[in-house]
Amino acid sequence: MQADLFADEHDGQLQLASGAMLLRGYALAEQEAFLTAIDVVLESAPFRHMTTPGGYVMSVAMTNCGRYGWVSDVSGYRYSENDPQTNQPWPAMPSAFLHLARAAAAVAGFVEFDPDACLINCYQPGARLSLHQDRNERDMSAPIVSVSLGLPATFLFGGLRCGDSTQRIPLQHGDVVVWGGPARLRYHGVLTLKPGNHPLLGTRRINLTFRKAG
């Protein structure tokens, strides 16, 4: 069930709920630095399709950078300091990533955000992300900062229970969503990505989510 947005949009900022904000186009000024940095990360830690604890292969390909990386396999969901494919530390988080994540969090009211993990997800048409909570992190006082690049997508933002109604929020290249505080454990997901062609990323949508994992 779709809910109305929490408030009107002003100057590219849309309050989605208490503790949650959409920043329209906030990452556009850093798009070139971000795309270059993503390519550098991928040289050491390429995209891969992880397996869920139930044995299903995720439709979204992903990798990580920072001190911790999120991994999934038959043993469960967790954070790891090493890439399981190489047993080497994940690539360092690029300075452009840190700068934008901290600045976006501050705009949304989280002024001391210091992320140590960045999940980089790659969506191709047909990929989706089911409603879920981000609860593998040790520090729940820190927000989540999510950056959208490439093809447009529809972000689902629900409540604290899986059956709560959801907002359907269209996201464009450069949009940033921040949620924390009372919104930190809200369910969220992404509807099935529709075919398209983005001038910089072609048929892909890349999403970066910054967390305080340790």
mmCIF file of the C-alpha atoms, coordinates in Angstrom:
data_MODEL
# 
_entry.id   MODEL 
# 
loop_
_atom_site.group_PDB 
_atom_site.id 
_atom_site.type_symbol 
_atom_site.label_atom_id 
_atom_site.label_alt_id 
_atom_site.label_comp_id 
_atom_site.label_asym_id 
_atom_site.label_entity_id 
_atom_site.label_seq_id 
_atom_site.pdbx_PDB_ins_code 
_atom_site.Cartn_x 
_atom_site.Cartn_y 
_atom_site.Cartn_z 
_atom_site.occupancy 
_atom_site.B_iso_or_equiv 
_atom_site.pdbx_formal_charge 
_atom_site.auth_seq_id 
_atom_site.auth_comp_id 
_atom_site.auth_asym_id 
_atom_site.auth_atom_id 
_atom_site.pdbx_PDB_model_num 
ATOM 1   C CA . MET A 1 1   ? 0.000  0.000   0.000   1.00 0.00 ? 1   MET A CA 1 
ATOM 2   C CA . GLN A 1 2   ? 1.413  3.384   -0.967  1.00 0.00 ? 2   GLN A CA 1 
ATOM 3   C CA . ALA A 1 3   ? 1.438  6.204   1.568   1.00 0.00 ? 3   ALA A CA 1 
ATOM 4   C CA . ASP A 1 4   ? 1.557  9.915   0.843   1.00 0.00 ? 4   ASP A CA 1 
ATOM 5   C CA . LEU A 1 5   ? 4.859  11.683  1.329   1.00 0.00 ? 5   LEU A CA 1 
ATOM 6   C CA . PHE A 1 6   ? 5.432  13.168  4.754   1.00 0.00 ? 6   PHE A CA 1 
ATOM 7   C CA . ALA A 1 7   ? 5.902  16.763  3.663   1.00 0.00 ? 7   ALA A CA 1 
ATOM 8   C CA . ASP A 1 8   ? 6.309  19.011  0.639   1.00 0.00 ? 8   ASP A CA 1 
ATOM 9   C CA . GLU A 1 9   ? 9.650  19.393  -1.083  1.00 0.00 ? 9   GLU A CA 1 
ATOM 10  C CA . HIS A 1 10  ? 11.648 22.579  -0.551  1.00 0.00 ? 10  HIS A CA 1 
ATOM 11  C CA . ASP A 1 11  ? 14.971 23.428  -2.222  1.00 0.00 ? 11  ASP A CA 1 
ATOM 12  C CA . GLY A 1 12  ? 15.507 19.823  -3.232  1.00 0.00 ? 12  GLY A CA 1 
ATOM 13  C CA . GLN A 1 13  ? 15.006 18.511  0.299   1.00 0.00 ? 13  GLN A CA 1 
ATOM 14  C CA . LEU A 1 14  ? 12.065 16.272  1.093   1.00 0.00 ? 14  LEU A CA 1 
ATOM 15  C CA . GLN A 1 15  ? 11.321 15.078  4.627   1.00 0.00 ? 15  GLN A CA 1 
ATOM 16  C CA . LEU A 1 16  ? 10.165 11.459  4.292   1.00 0.00 ? 16  LEU A CA 1 
ATOM 17  C CA . ALA A 1 17  ? 9.601  10.859  8.011   1.00 0.00 ? 17  ALA A CA 1 
ATOM 18  C CA . SER A 1 18  ? 11.090 11.926  11.319  1.00 0.00 ? 18  SER A CA 1 
ATOM 19  C CA . GLY A 1 19  ? 14.797 11.190  10.849  1.00 0.00 ? 19  GLY A CA 1 
ATOM 20  C CA . ALA A 1 20  ? 14.574 10.545  7.097   1.00 0.00 ? 20  ALA A CA 1 
ATOM 21  C CA . MET A 1 21  ? 15.289 12.968  4.245   1.00 0.00 ? 21  MET A CA 1 
ATOM 22  C CA . LEU A 1 22  ? 15.622 12.881  0.459   1.00 0.00 ? 22  LEU A CA 1 
ATOM 23  C CA . LEU A 1 23  ? 18.218 15.251  -1.028  1.00 0.00 ? 23  LEU A CA 1 
ATOM 24  C CA . ARG A 1 24  ? 17.466 15.707  -4.726  1.00 0.00 ? 24  ARG A CA 1 
ATOM 25  C CA . GLY A 1 25  ? 20.590 15.846  -6.928  1.00 0.00 ? 25  GLY A CA 1 
ATOM 26  C CA . TYR A 1 26  ? 22.893 16.200  -3.927  1.00 0.00 ? 26  TYR A CA 1 
ATOM 27  C CA . ALA A 1 27  ? 25.626 13.971  -5.415  1.00 0.00 ? 27  ALA A CA 1 
ATOM 28  C CA . LEU A 1 28  ? 25.649 15.480  -8.909  1.00 0.00 ? 28  LEU A CA 1 
ATOM 29  C CA . ALA A 1 29  ? 28.602 17.754  -8.212  1.00 0.00 ? 29  ALA A CA 1 
ATOM 30  C CA . GLU A 1 30  ? 30.666 14.700  -7.221  1.00 0.00 ? 30  GLU A CA 1 
ATOM 31  C CA . GLN A 1 31  ? 29.486 12.337  -9.953  1.00 0.00 ? 31  GLN A CA 1 
ATOM 32  C CA . GLU A 1 32  ? 32.766 12.242  -11.894 1.00 0.00 ? 32  GLU A CA 1 
ATOM 33  C CA . ALA A 1 33  ? 34.824 11.656  -8.754  1.00 0.00 ? 33  ALA A CA 1 
ATOM 34  C CA . PHE A 1 34  ? 32.390 8.948   -7.657  1.00 0.00 ? 34  PHE A CA 1 
ATOM 35  C CA . LEU A 1 35  ? 32.454 7.073   -10.965 1.00 0.00 ? 35  LEU A CA 1 
ATOM 36  C CA . THR A 1 36  ? 36.259 7.185   -11.099 1.00 0.00 ? 36  THR A CA 1 
ATOM 37  C CA . ALA A 1 37  ? 36.491 5.965   -7.506  1.00 0.00 ? 37  ALA A CA 1 
ATOM 38  C CA . ILE A 1 38  ? 34.036 3.123   -8.163  1.00 0.00 ? 38  ILE A CA 1 
ATOM 39  C CA . ASP A 1 39  ? 36.223 1.904   -11.046 1.00 0.00 ? 39  ASP A CA 1 
ATOM 40  C CA . VAL A 1 40  ? 39.244 1.885   -8.733  1.00 0.00 ? 40  VAL A CA 1 
ATOM 41  C CA . VAL A 1 41  ? 37.368 -0.149  -6.104  1.00 0.00 ? 41  VAL A CA 1 
ATOM 42  C CA . LEU A 1 42  ? 36.214 -2.643  -8.736  1.00 0.00 ? 42  LEU A CA 1 
ATOM 43  C CA . GLU A 1 43  ? 39.800 -3.320  -9.823  1.00 0.00 ? 43  GLU A CA 1 
ATOM 44  C CA . SER A 1 44  ? 40.448 -4.933  -6.412  1.00 0.00 ? 44  SER A CA 1 
ATOM 45  C CA . ALA A 1 45  ? 36.948 -6.094  -5.494  1.00 0.00 ? 45  ALA A CA 1 
ATOM 46  C CA . PRO A 1 46  ? 34.748 -6.766  -8.557  1.00 0.00 ? 46  PRO A CA 1 
ATOM 47  C CA . PHE A 1 47  ? 30.977 -6.984  -8.435  1.00 0.00 ? 47  PHE A CA 1 
ATOM 48  C CA . ARG A 1 48  ? 29.592 -10.391 -7.509  1.00 0.00 ? 48  ARG A CA 1 
ATOM 49  C CA . HIS A 1 49  ? 26.161 -11.940 -6.911  1.00 0.00 ? 49  HIS A CA 1 
ATOM 50  C CA . MET A 1 50  ? 26.067 -13.132 -3.311  1.00 0.00 ? 50  MET A CA 1 
ATOM 51  C CA . THR A 1 51  ? 23.985 -16.004 -1.999  1.00 0.00 ? 51  THR A CA 1 
ATOM 52  C CA . THR A 1 52  ? 21.362 -15.581 0.720   1.00 0.00 ? 52  THR A CA 1 
ATOM 53  C CA . PRO A 1 53  ? 21.326 -17.850 3.795   1.00 0.00 ? 53  PRO A CA 1 
ATOM 54  C CA . GLY A 1 54  ? 18.417 -19.652 2.143   1.00 0.00 ? 54  GLY A CA 1 
ATOM 55  C CA . GLY A 1 55  ? 20.556 -20.507 -0.875  1.00 0.00 ? 55  GLY A CA 1 
ATOM 56  C CA . TYR A 1 56  ? 19.110 -17.973 -3.334  1.00 0.00 ? 56  TYR A CA 1 
ATOM 57  C CA . VAL A 1 57  ? 21.395 -15.926 -5.590  1.00 0.00 ? 57  VAL A CA 1 
ATOM 58  C CA . MET A 1 58  ? 20.763 -12.189 -5.186  1.00 0.00 ? 58  MET A CA 1 
ATOM 59  C CA . SER A 1 59  ? 19.645 -10.381 -8.353  1.00 0.00 ? 59  SER A CA 1 
ATOM 60  C CA . VAL A 1 60  ? 21.683 -7.328  -7.340  1.00 0.00 ? 60  VAL A CA 1 
ATOM 61  C CA . ALA A 1 61  ? 25.461 -7.588  -7.822  1.00 0.00 ? 61  ALA A CA 1 
ATOM 62  C CA . MET A 1 62  ? 27.556 -5.929  -5.139  1.00 0.00 ? 62  MET A CA 1 
ATOM 63  C CA . THR A 1 63  ? 30.936 -5.183  -3.638  1.00 0.00 ? 63  THR A CA 1 
ATOM 64  C CA . ASN A 1 64  ? 32.283 -3.098  -0.748  1.00 0.00 ? 64  ASN A CA 1 
ATOM 65  C CA . CYS A 1 65  ? 34.907 -0.601  0.315   1.00 0.00 ? 65  CYS A CA 1 
ATOM 66  C CA . GLY A 1 66  ? 35.958 0.690   3.712   1.00 0.00 ? 66  GLY A CA 1 
ATOM 67  C CA . ARG A 1 67  ? 37.106 -1.086  6.849   1.00 0.00 ? 67  ARG A CA 1 
ATOM 68  C CA . TYR A 1 68  ? 34.138 -3.455  6.732   1.00 0.00 ? 68  TYR A CA 1 
ATOM 69  C CA . GLY A 1 69  ? 32.213 -5.082  3.904   1.00 0.00 ? 69  GLY A CA 1 
ATOM 70  C CA . TRP A 1 70  ? 28.761 -6.641  4.051   1.00 0.00 ? 70  TRP A CA 1 
ATOM 71  C CA . VAL A 1 71  ? 28.666 -10.268 2.936   1.00 0.00 ? 71  VAL A CA 1 
ATOM 72  C CA . SER A 1 72  ? 26.008 -12.927 2.583   1.00 0.00 ? 72  SER A CA 1 
ATOM 73  C CA . ASP A 1 73  ? 26.243 -16.697 2.134   1.00 0.00 ? 73  ASP A CA 1 
ATOM 74  C CA . VAL A 1 74  ? 24.686 -19.856 3.556   1.00 0.00 ? 74  VAL A CA 1 
ATOM 75  C CA . SER A 1 75  ? 26.259 -18.955 6.924   1.00 0.00 ? 75  SER A CA 1 
ATOM 76  C CA . GLY A 1 76  ? 24.238 -15.744 7.187   1.00 0.00 ? 76  GLY A CA 1 
ATOM 77  C CA . TYR A 1 77  ? 24.410 -11.971 6.779   1.00 0.00 ? 77  TYR A CA 1 
ATOM 78  C CA . ARG A 1 78  ? 27.354 -10.220 8.408   1.00 0.00 ? 78  ARG A CA 1 
ATOM 79  C CA . TYR A 1 79  ? 30.202 -7.726  8.072   1.00 0.00 ? 79  TYR A CA 1 
ATOM 80  C CA . SER A 1 80  ? 33.749 -8.855  7.349   1.00 0.00 ? 80  SER A CA 1 
ATOM 81  C CA . GLU A 1 81  ? 37.059 -6.990  7.298   1.00 0.00 ? 81  GLU A CA 1 
ATOM 82  C CA . ASN A 1 82  ? 38.250 -9.129  4.363   1.00 0.00 ? 82  ASN A CA 1 
ATOM 83  C CA . ASP A 1 83  ? 36.821 -9.841  0.937   1.00 0.00 ? 83  ASP A CA 1 
ATOM 84  C CA . PRO A 1 84  ? 35.929 -13.570 1.032   1.00 0.00 ? 84  PRO A CA 1 
ATOM 85  C CA . GLN A 1 85  ? 36.967 -13.938 -2.622  1.00 0.00 ? 85  GLN A CA 1 
ATOM 86  C CA . THR A 1 86  ? 40.554 -12.824 -1.981  1.00 0.00 ? 86  THR A CA 1 
ATOM 87  C CA . ASN A 1 87  ? 40.906 -12.980 1.819   1.00 0.00 ? 87  ASN A CA 1 
ATOM 88  C CA . GLN A 1 88  ? 42.373 -9.474  1.533   1.00 0.00 ? 88  GLN A CA 1 
ATOM 89  C CA . PRO A 1 89  ? 41.051 -6.279  3.167   1.00 0.00 ? 89  PRO A CA 1 
ATOM 90  C CA . TRP A 1 90  ? 38.364 -4.463  1.227   1.00 0.00 ? 90  TRP A CA 1 
ATOM 91  C CA . PRO A 1 91  ? 39.596 -1.442  -0.764  1.00 0.00 ? 91  PRO A CA 1 
ATOM 92  C CA . ALA A 1 92  ? 39.898 1.732   1.272   1.00 0.00 ? 92  ALA A CA 1 
ATOM 93  C CA . MET A 1 93  ? 36.950 4.095   1.166   1.00 0.00 ? 93  MET A CA 1 
ATOM 94  C CA . PRO A 1 94  ? 37.720 6.918   -1.310  1.00 0.00 ? 94  PRO A CA 1 
ATOM 95  C CA . SER A 1 95  ? 37.923 10.412  0.169   1.00 0.00 ? 95  SER A CA 1 
ATOM 96  C CA . ALA A 1 96  ? 35.160 11.653  -2.175  1.00 0.00 ? 96  ALA A CA 1 
ATOM 97  C CA . PHE A 1 97  ? 32.825 9.028   -0.696  1.00 0.00 ? 97  PHE A CA 1 
ATOM 98  C CA . LEU A 1 98  ? 33.591 10.023  2.885   1.00 0.00 ? 98  LEU A CA 1 
ATOM 99  C CA . HIS A 1 99  ? 33.184 13.726  2.196   1.00 0.00 ? 99  HIS A CA 1 
ATOM 100 C CA . LEU A 1 100 ? 29.775 13.392  0.565   1.00 0.00 ? 100 LEU A CA 1 
ATOM 101 C CA . ALA A 1 101 ? 28.427 10.861  3.062   1.00 0.00 ? 101 ALA A CA 1 
ATOM 102 C CA . ARG A 1 102 ? 29.370 13.055  6.030   1.00 0.00 ? 102 ARG A CA 1 
ATOM 103 C CA . ALA A 1 103 ? 28.005 16.212  4.378   1.00 0.00 ? 103 ALA A CA 1 
ATOM 104 C CA . ALA A 1 104 ? 24.686 14.606  3.388   1.00 0.00 ? 104 ALA A CA 1 
ATOM 105 C CA . ALA A 1 105 ? 24.245 13.165  6.876   1.00 0.00 ? 105 ALA A CA 1 
ATOM 106 C CA . ALA A 1 106 ? 24.854 16.607  8.392   1.00 0.00 ? 106 ALA A CA 1 
ATOM 107 C CA . VAL A 1 107 ? 22.191 18.187  6.162   1.00 0.00 ? 107 VAL A CA 1 
ATOM 108 C CA . ALA A 1 108 ? 19.741 15.599  7.504   1.00 0.00 ? 108 ALA A CA 1 
ATOM 109 C CA . GLY A 1 109 ? 20.724 16.389  11.102  1.00 0.00 ? 109 GLY A CA 1 
ATOM 110 C CA . PHE A 1 110 ? 23.364 13.716  11.773  1.00 0.00 ? 110 PHE A CA 1 
ATOM 111 C CA . VAL A 1 111 ? 26.455 15.844  12.250  1.00 0.00 ? 111 VAL A CA 1 
ATOM 112 C CA . GLU A 1 112 ? 28.971 13.286  13.545  1.00 0.00 ? 112 GLU A CA 1 
ATOM 113 C CA . PHE A 1 113 ? 28.513 10.503  10.985  1.00 0.00 ? 113 PHE A CA 1 
ATOM 114 C CA . ASP A 1 114 ? 31.762 8.607   10.384  1.00 0.00 ? 114 ASP A CA 1 
ATOM 115 C CA . PRO A 1 115 ? 31.044 5.655   8.065   1.00 0.00 ? 115 PRO A CA 1 
ATOM 116 C CA . ASP A 1 116 ? 33.390 2.672   8.030   1.00 0.00 ? 116 ASP A CA 1 
ATOM 117 C CA . ALA A 1 117 ? 31.543 0.626   5.383   1.00 0.00 ? 117 ALA A CA 1 
ATOM 118 C CA . CYS A 1 118 ? 30.238 1.405   1.910   1.00 0.00 ? 118 CYS A CA 1 
ATOM 119 C CA . LEU A 1 119 ? 28.128 -1.166  0.083   1.00 0.00 ? 119 LEU A CA 1 
ATOM 120 C CA . ILE A 1 120 ? 28.166 -0.694  -3.702  1.00 0.00 ? 120 ILE A CA 1 
ATOM 121 C CA . ASN A 1 121 ? 25.202 -2.328  -5.426  1.00 0.00 ? 121 ASN A CA 1 
ATOM 122 C CA . CYS A 1 122 ? 24.824 -2.747  -9.189  1.00 0.00 ? 122 CYS A CA 1 
ATOM 123 C CA . TYR A 1 123 ? 21.304 -3.171  -10.588 1.00 0.00 ? 123 TYR A CA 1 
ATOM 124 C CA . GLN A 1 124 ? 20.576 -4.350  -14.105 1.00 0.00 ? 124 GLN A CA 1 
ATOM 125 C CA . PRO A 1 125 ? 17.008 -4.235  -15.494 1.00 0.00 ? 125 PRO A CA 1 
ATOM 126 C CA . GLY A 1 126 ? 14.967 -6.897  -13.706 1.00 0.00 ? 126 GLY A CA 1 
ATOM 127 C CA . ALA A 1 127 ? 16.940 -6.664  -10.449 1.00 0.00 ? 127 ALA A CA 1 
ATOM 128 C CA . ARG A 1 128 ? 15.138 -5.693  -7.261  1.00 0.00 ? 128 ARG A CA 1 
ATOM 129 C CA . LEU A 1 129 ? 15.729 -5.439  -3.514  1.00 0.00 ? 129 LEU A CA 1 
ATOM 130 C CA . SER A 1 130 ? 13.081 -6.861  -1.205  1.00 0.00 ? 130 SER A CA 1 
ATOM 131 C CA . LEU A 1 131 ? 11.839 -4.938  1.824   1.00 0.00 ? 131 LEU A CA 1 
ATOM 132 C CA . HIS A 1 132 ? 14.289 -5.380  4.682   1.00 0.00 ? 132 HIS A CA 1 
ATOM 133 C CA . GLN A 1 133 ? 15.832 -3.658  7.693   1.00 0.00 ? 133 GLN A CA 1 
ATOM 134 C CA . ASP A 1 134 ? 19.530 -2.769  7.987   1.00 0.00 ? 134 ASP A CA 1 
ATOM 135 C CA . ARG A 1 135 ? 20.290 -4.322  11.361  1.00 0.00 ? 135 ARG A CA 1 
ATOM 136 C CA . ASN A 1 136 ? 23.696 -6.009  11.019  1.00 0.00 ? 136 ASN A CA 1 
ATOM 137 C CA . GLU A 1 137 ? 25.497 -2.854  12.141  1.00 0.00 ? 137 GLU A CA 1 
ATOM 138 C CA . ARG A 1 138 ? 26.731 -2.517  15.719  1.00 0.00 ? 138 ARG A CA 1 
ATOM 139 C CA . ASP A 1 139 ? 26.081 1.228   15.937  1.00 0.00 ? 139 ASP A CA 1 
ATOM 140 C CA . MET A 1 140 ? 22.377 1.892   15.452  1.00 0.00 ? 140 MET A CA 1 
ATOM 141 C CA . SER A 1 141 ? 22.791 5.538   16.476  1.00 0.00 ? 141 SER A CA 1 
ATOM 142 C CA . ALA A 1 142 ? 24.445 6.265   13.105  1.00 0.00 ? 142 ALA A CA 1 
ATOM 143 C CA . PRO A 1 143 ? 22.289 6.877   10.012  1.00 0.00 ? 143 PRO A CA 1 
ATOM 144 C CA . ILE A 1 144 ? 22.289 5.189   6.628   1.00 0.00 ? 144 ILE A CA 1 
ATOM 145 C CA . VAL A 1 145 ? 23.302 7.377   3.658   1.00 0.00 ? 145 VAL A CA 1 
ATOM 146 C CA . SER A 1 146 ? 22.253 6.067   0.233   1.00 0.00 ? 146 SER A CA 1 
ATOM 147 C CA . VAL A 1 147 ? 23.468 7.532   -3.090  1.00 0.00 ? 147 VAL A CA 1 
ATOM 148 C CA . SER A 1 148 ? 21.767 6.736   -6.416  1.00 0.00 ? 148 SER A CA 1 
ATOM 149 C CA . LEU A 1 149 ? 23.638 6.815   -9.732  1.00 0.00 ? 149 LEU A CA 1 
ATOM 150 C CA . GLY A 1 150 ? 22.571 5.775   -13.221 1.00 0.00 ? 150 GLY A CA 1 
ATOM 151 C CA . LEU A 1 151 ? 19.111 4.534   -14.187 1.00 0.00 ? 151 LEU A CA 1 
ATOM 152 C CA . PRO A 1 152 ? 16.106 5.842   -12.224 1.00 0.00 ? 152 PRO A CA 1 
ATOM 153 C CA . ALA A 1 153 ? 14.564 3.562   -9.615  1.00 0.00 ? 153 ALA A CA 1 
ATOM 154 C CA . THR A 1 154 ? 11.632 3.464   -7.227  1.00 0.00 ? 154 THR A CA 1 
ATOM 155 C CA . PHE A 1 155 ? 12.674 3.369   -3.575  1.00 0.00 ? 155 PHE A CA 1 
ATOM 156 C CA . LEU A 1 156 ? 10.253 1.750   -1.142  1.00 0.00 ? 156 LEU A CA 1 
ATOM 157 C CA . PHE A 1 157 ? 10.286 3.270   2.340   1.00 0.00 ? 157 PHE A CA 1 
ATOM 158 C CA . GLY A 1 158 ? 8.095  1.573   4.906   1.00 0.00 ? 158 GLY A CA 1 
ATOM 159 C CA . GLY A 1 159 ? 7.599  1.521   8.629   1.00 0.00 ? 159 GLY A CA 1 
ATOM 160 C CA . LEU A 1 160 ? 9.098  -0.331  11.577  1.00 0.00 ? 160 LEU A CA 1 
ATOM 161 C CA . ARG A 1 161 ? 7.018  -3.436  10.836  1.00 0.00 ? 161 ARG A CA 1 
ATOM 162 C CA . CYS A 1 162 ? 7.228  -5.444  7.643   1.00 0.00 ? 162 CYS A CA 1 
ATOM 163 C CA . GLY A 1 163 ? 3.501  -5.096  6.944   1.00 0.00 ? 163 GLY A CA 1 
ATOM 164 C CA . ASP A 1 164 ? 3.383  -1.301  7.295   1.00 0.00 ? 164 ASP A CA 1 
ATOM 165 C CA . SER A 1 165 ? 2.425  0.797   4.281   1.00 0.00 ? 165 SER A CA 1 
ATOM 166 C CA . THR A 1 166 ? 5.263  2.038   2.057   1.00 0.00 ? 166 THR A CA 1 
ATOM 167 C CA . GLN A 1 167 ? 6.070  5.263   0.308   1.00 0.00 ? 167 GLN A CA 1 
ATOM 168 C CA . ARG A 1 168 ? 7.112  4.888   -3.340  1.00 0.00 ? 168 ARG A CA 1 
ATOM 169 C CA . ILE A 1 169 ? 9.847  7.428   -3.945  1.00 0.00 ? 169 ILE A CA 1 
ATOM 170 C CA . PRO A 1 170 ? 11.267 7.949   -7.468  1.00 0.00 ? 170 PRO A CA 1 
ATOM 171 C CA . LEU A 1 171 ? 15.036 8.306   -7.378  1.00 0.00 ? 171 LEU A CA 1 
ATOM 172 C CA . GLN A 1 172 ? 17.139 9.887   -10.113 1.00 0.00 ? 172 GLN A CA 1 
ATOM 173 C CA . HIS A 1 173 ? 20.861 10.011  -10.827 1.00 0.00 ? 173 HIS A CA 1 
ATOM 174 C CA . GLY A 1 174 ? 22.529 12.008  -8.029  1.00 0.00 ? 174 GLY A CA 1 
ATOM 175 C CA . ASP A 1 175 ? 19.760 11.708  -5.436  1.00 0.00 ? 175 ASP A CA 1 
ATOM 176 C CA . VAL A 1 176 ? 20.713 10.917  -1.829  1.00 0.00 ? 176 VAL A CA 1 
ATOM 177 C CA . VAL A 1 177 ? 18.490 9.452   0.900   1.00 0.00 ? 177 VAL A CA 1 
ATOM 178 C CA . VAL A 1 178 ? 19.441 9.638   4.584   1.00 0.00 ? 178 VAL A CA 1 
ATOM 179 C CA . TRP A 1 179 ? 17.614 7.867   7.379   1.00 0.00 ? 179 TRP A CA 1 
ATOM 180 C CA . GLY A 1 180 ? 18.487 7.442   11.043  1.00 0.00 ? 180 GLY A CA 1 
ATOM 181 C CA . GLY A 1 181 ? 17.248 8.152   14.566  1.00 0.00 ? 181 GLY A CA 1 
ATOM 182 C CA . PRO A 1 182 ? 13.583 7.098   14.823  1.00 0.00 ? 182 PRO A CA 1 
ATOM 183 C CA . ALA A 1 183 ? 13.684 6.022   11.151  1.00 0.00 ? 183 ALA A CA 1 
ATOM 184 C CA . ARG A 1 184 ? 16.862 3.935   11.415  1.00 0.00 ? 184 ARG A CA 1 
ATOM 185 C CA . LEU A 1 185 ? 15.124 0.540   11.396  1.00 0.00 ? 185 LEU A CA 1 
ATOM 186 C CA . ARG A 1 186 ? 12.411 1.314   8.880   1.00 0.00 ? 186 ARG A CA 1 
ATOM 187 C CA . TYR A 1 187 ? 11.878 -1.320  6.218   1.00 0.00 ? 187 TYR A CA 1 
ATOM 188 C CA . HIS A 1 188 ? 13.020 -0.315  2.743   1.00 0.00 ? 188 HIS A CA 1 
ATOM 189 C CA . GLY A 1 189 ? 13.672 -1.804  -0.673  1.00 0.00 ? 189 GLY A CA 1 
ATOM 190 C CA . VAL A 1 190 ? 13.790 -1.111  -4.416  1.00 0.00 ? 190 VAL A CA 1 
ATOM 191 C CA . LEU A 1 191 ? 11.178 -2.070  -6.994  1.00 0.00 ? 191 LEU A CA 1 
ATOM 192 C CA . THR A 1 192 ? 12.252 -4.074  -10.049 1.00 0.00 ? 192 THR A CA 1 
ATOM 193 C CA . LEU A 1 193 ? 14.520 -1.884  -12.181 1.00 0.00 ? 193 LEU A CA 1 
ATOM 194 C CA . LYS A 1 194 ? 13.035 -0.971  -15.545 1.00 0.00 ? 194 LYS A CA 1 
ATOM 195 C CA . PRO A 1 195 ? 15.061 -1.056  -18.794 1.00 0.00 ? 195 PRO A CA 1 
ATOM 196 C CA . GLY A 1 196 ? 16.712 2.168   -19.855 1.00 0.00 ? 196 GLY A CA 1 
ATOM 197 C CA . ASN A 1 197 ? 19.957 3.777   -20.944 1.00 0.00 ? 197 ASN A CA 1 
ATOM 198 C CA . HIS A 1 198 ? 21.783 6.322   -18.820 1.00 0.00 ? 198 HIS A CA 1 
ATOM 199 C CA . PRO A 1 199 ? 24.358 8.563   -20.569 1.00 0.00 ? 199 PRO A CA 1 
ATOM 200 C CA . LEU A 1 200 ? 27.065 7.736   -18.014 1.00 0.00 ? 200 LEU A CA 1 
ATOM 201 C CA . LEU A 1 201 ? 26.184 4.258   -16.758 1.00 0.00 ? 201 LEU A CA 1 
ATOM 202 C CA . GLY A 1 202 ? 24.309 2.725   -19.653 1.00 0.00 ? 202 GLY A CA 1 
ATOM 203 C CA . THR A 1 203 ? 21.878 0.014   -18.574 1.00 0.00 ? 203 THR A CA 1 
ATOM 204 C CA . ARG A 1 204 ? 22.973 0.075   -14.930 1.00 0.00 ? 204 ARG A CA 1 
ATOM 205 C CA . ARG A 1 205 ? 21.935 1.651   -11.669 1.00 0.00 ? 205 ARG A CA 1 
ATOM 206 C CA . ILE A 1 206 ? 24.660 1.879   -9.038  1.00 0.00 ? 206 ILE A CA 1 
ATOM 207 C CA . ASN A 1 207 ? 23.708 2.522   -5.427  1.00 0.00 ? 207 ASN A CA 1 
ATOM 208 C CA . LEU A 1 208 ? 26.153 3.251   -2.624  1.00 0.00 ? 208 LEU A CA 1 
ATOM 209 C CA . THR A 1 209 ? 25.064 2.924   0.991   1.00 0.00 ? 209 THR A CA 1 
ATOM 210 C CA . PHE A 1 210 ? 27.239 4.203   3.799   1.00 0.00 ? 210 PHE A CA 1 
ATOM 211 C CA . ARG A 1 211 ? 27.022 2.712   7.287   1.00 0.00 ? 211 ARG A CA 1 
ATOM 212 C CA . LYS A 1 212 ? 28.780 2.669   10.652  1.00 0.00 ? 212 LYS A CA 1 
ATOM 213 C CA . ALA A 1 213 ? 29.247 -1.075  10.946  1.00 0.00 ? 213 ALA A CA 1 
ATOM 214 C CA . GLY A 1 214 ? 31.837 -1.476  13.681  1.00 0.00 ? 214 GLY A CA 1 
# 
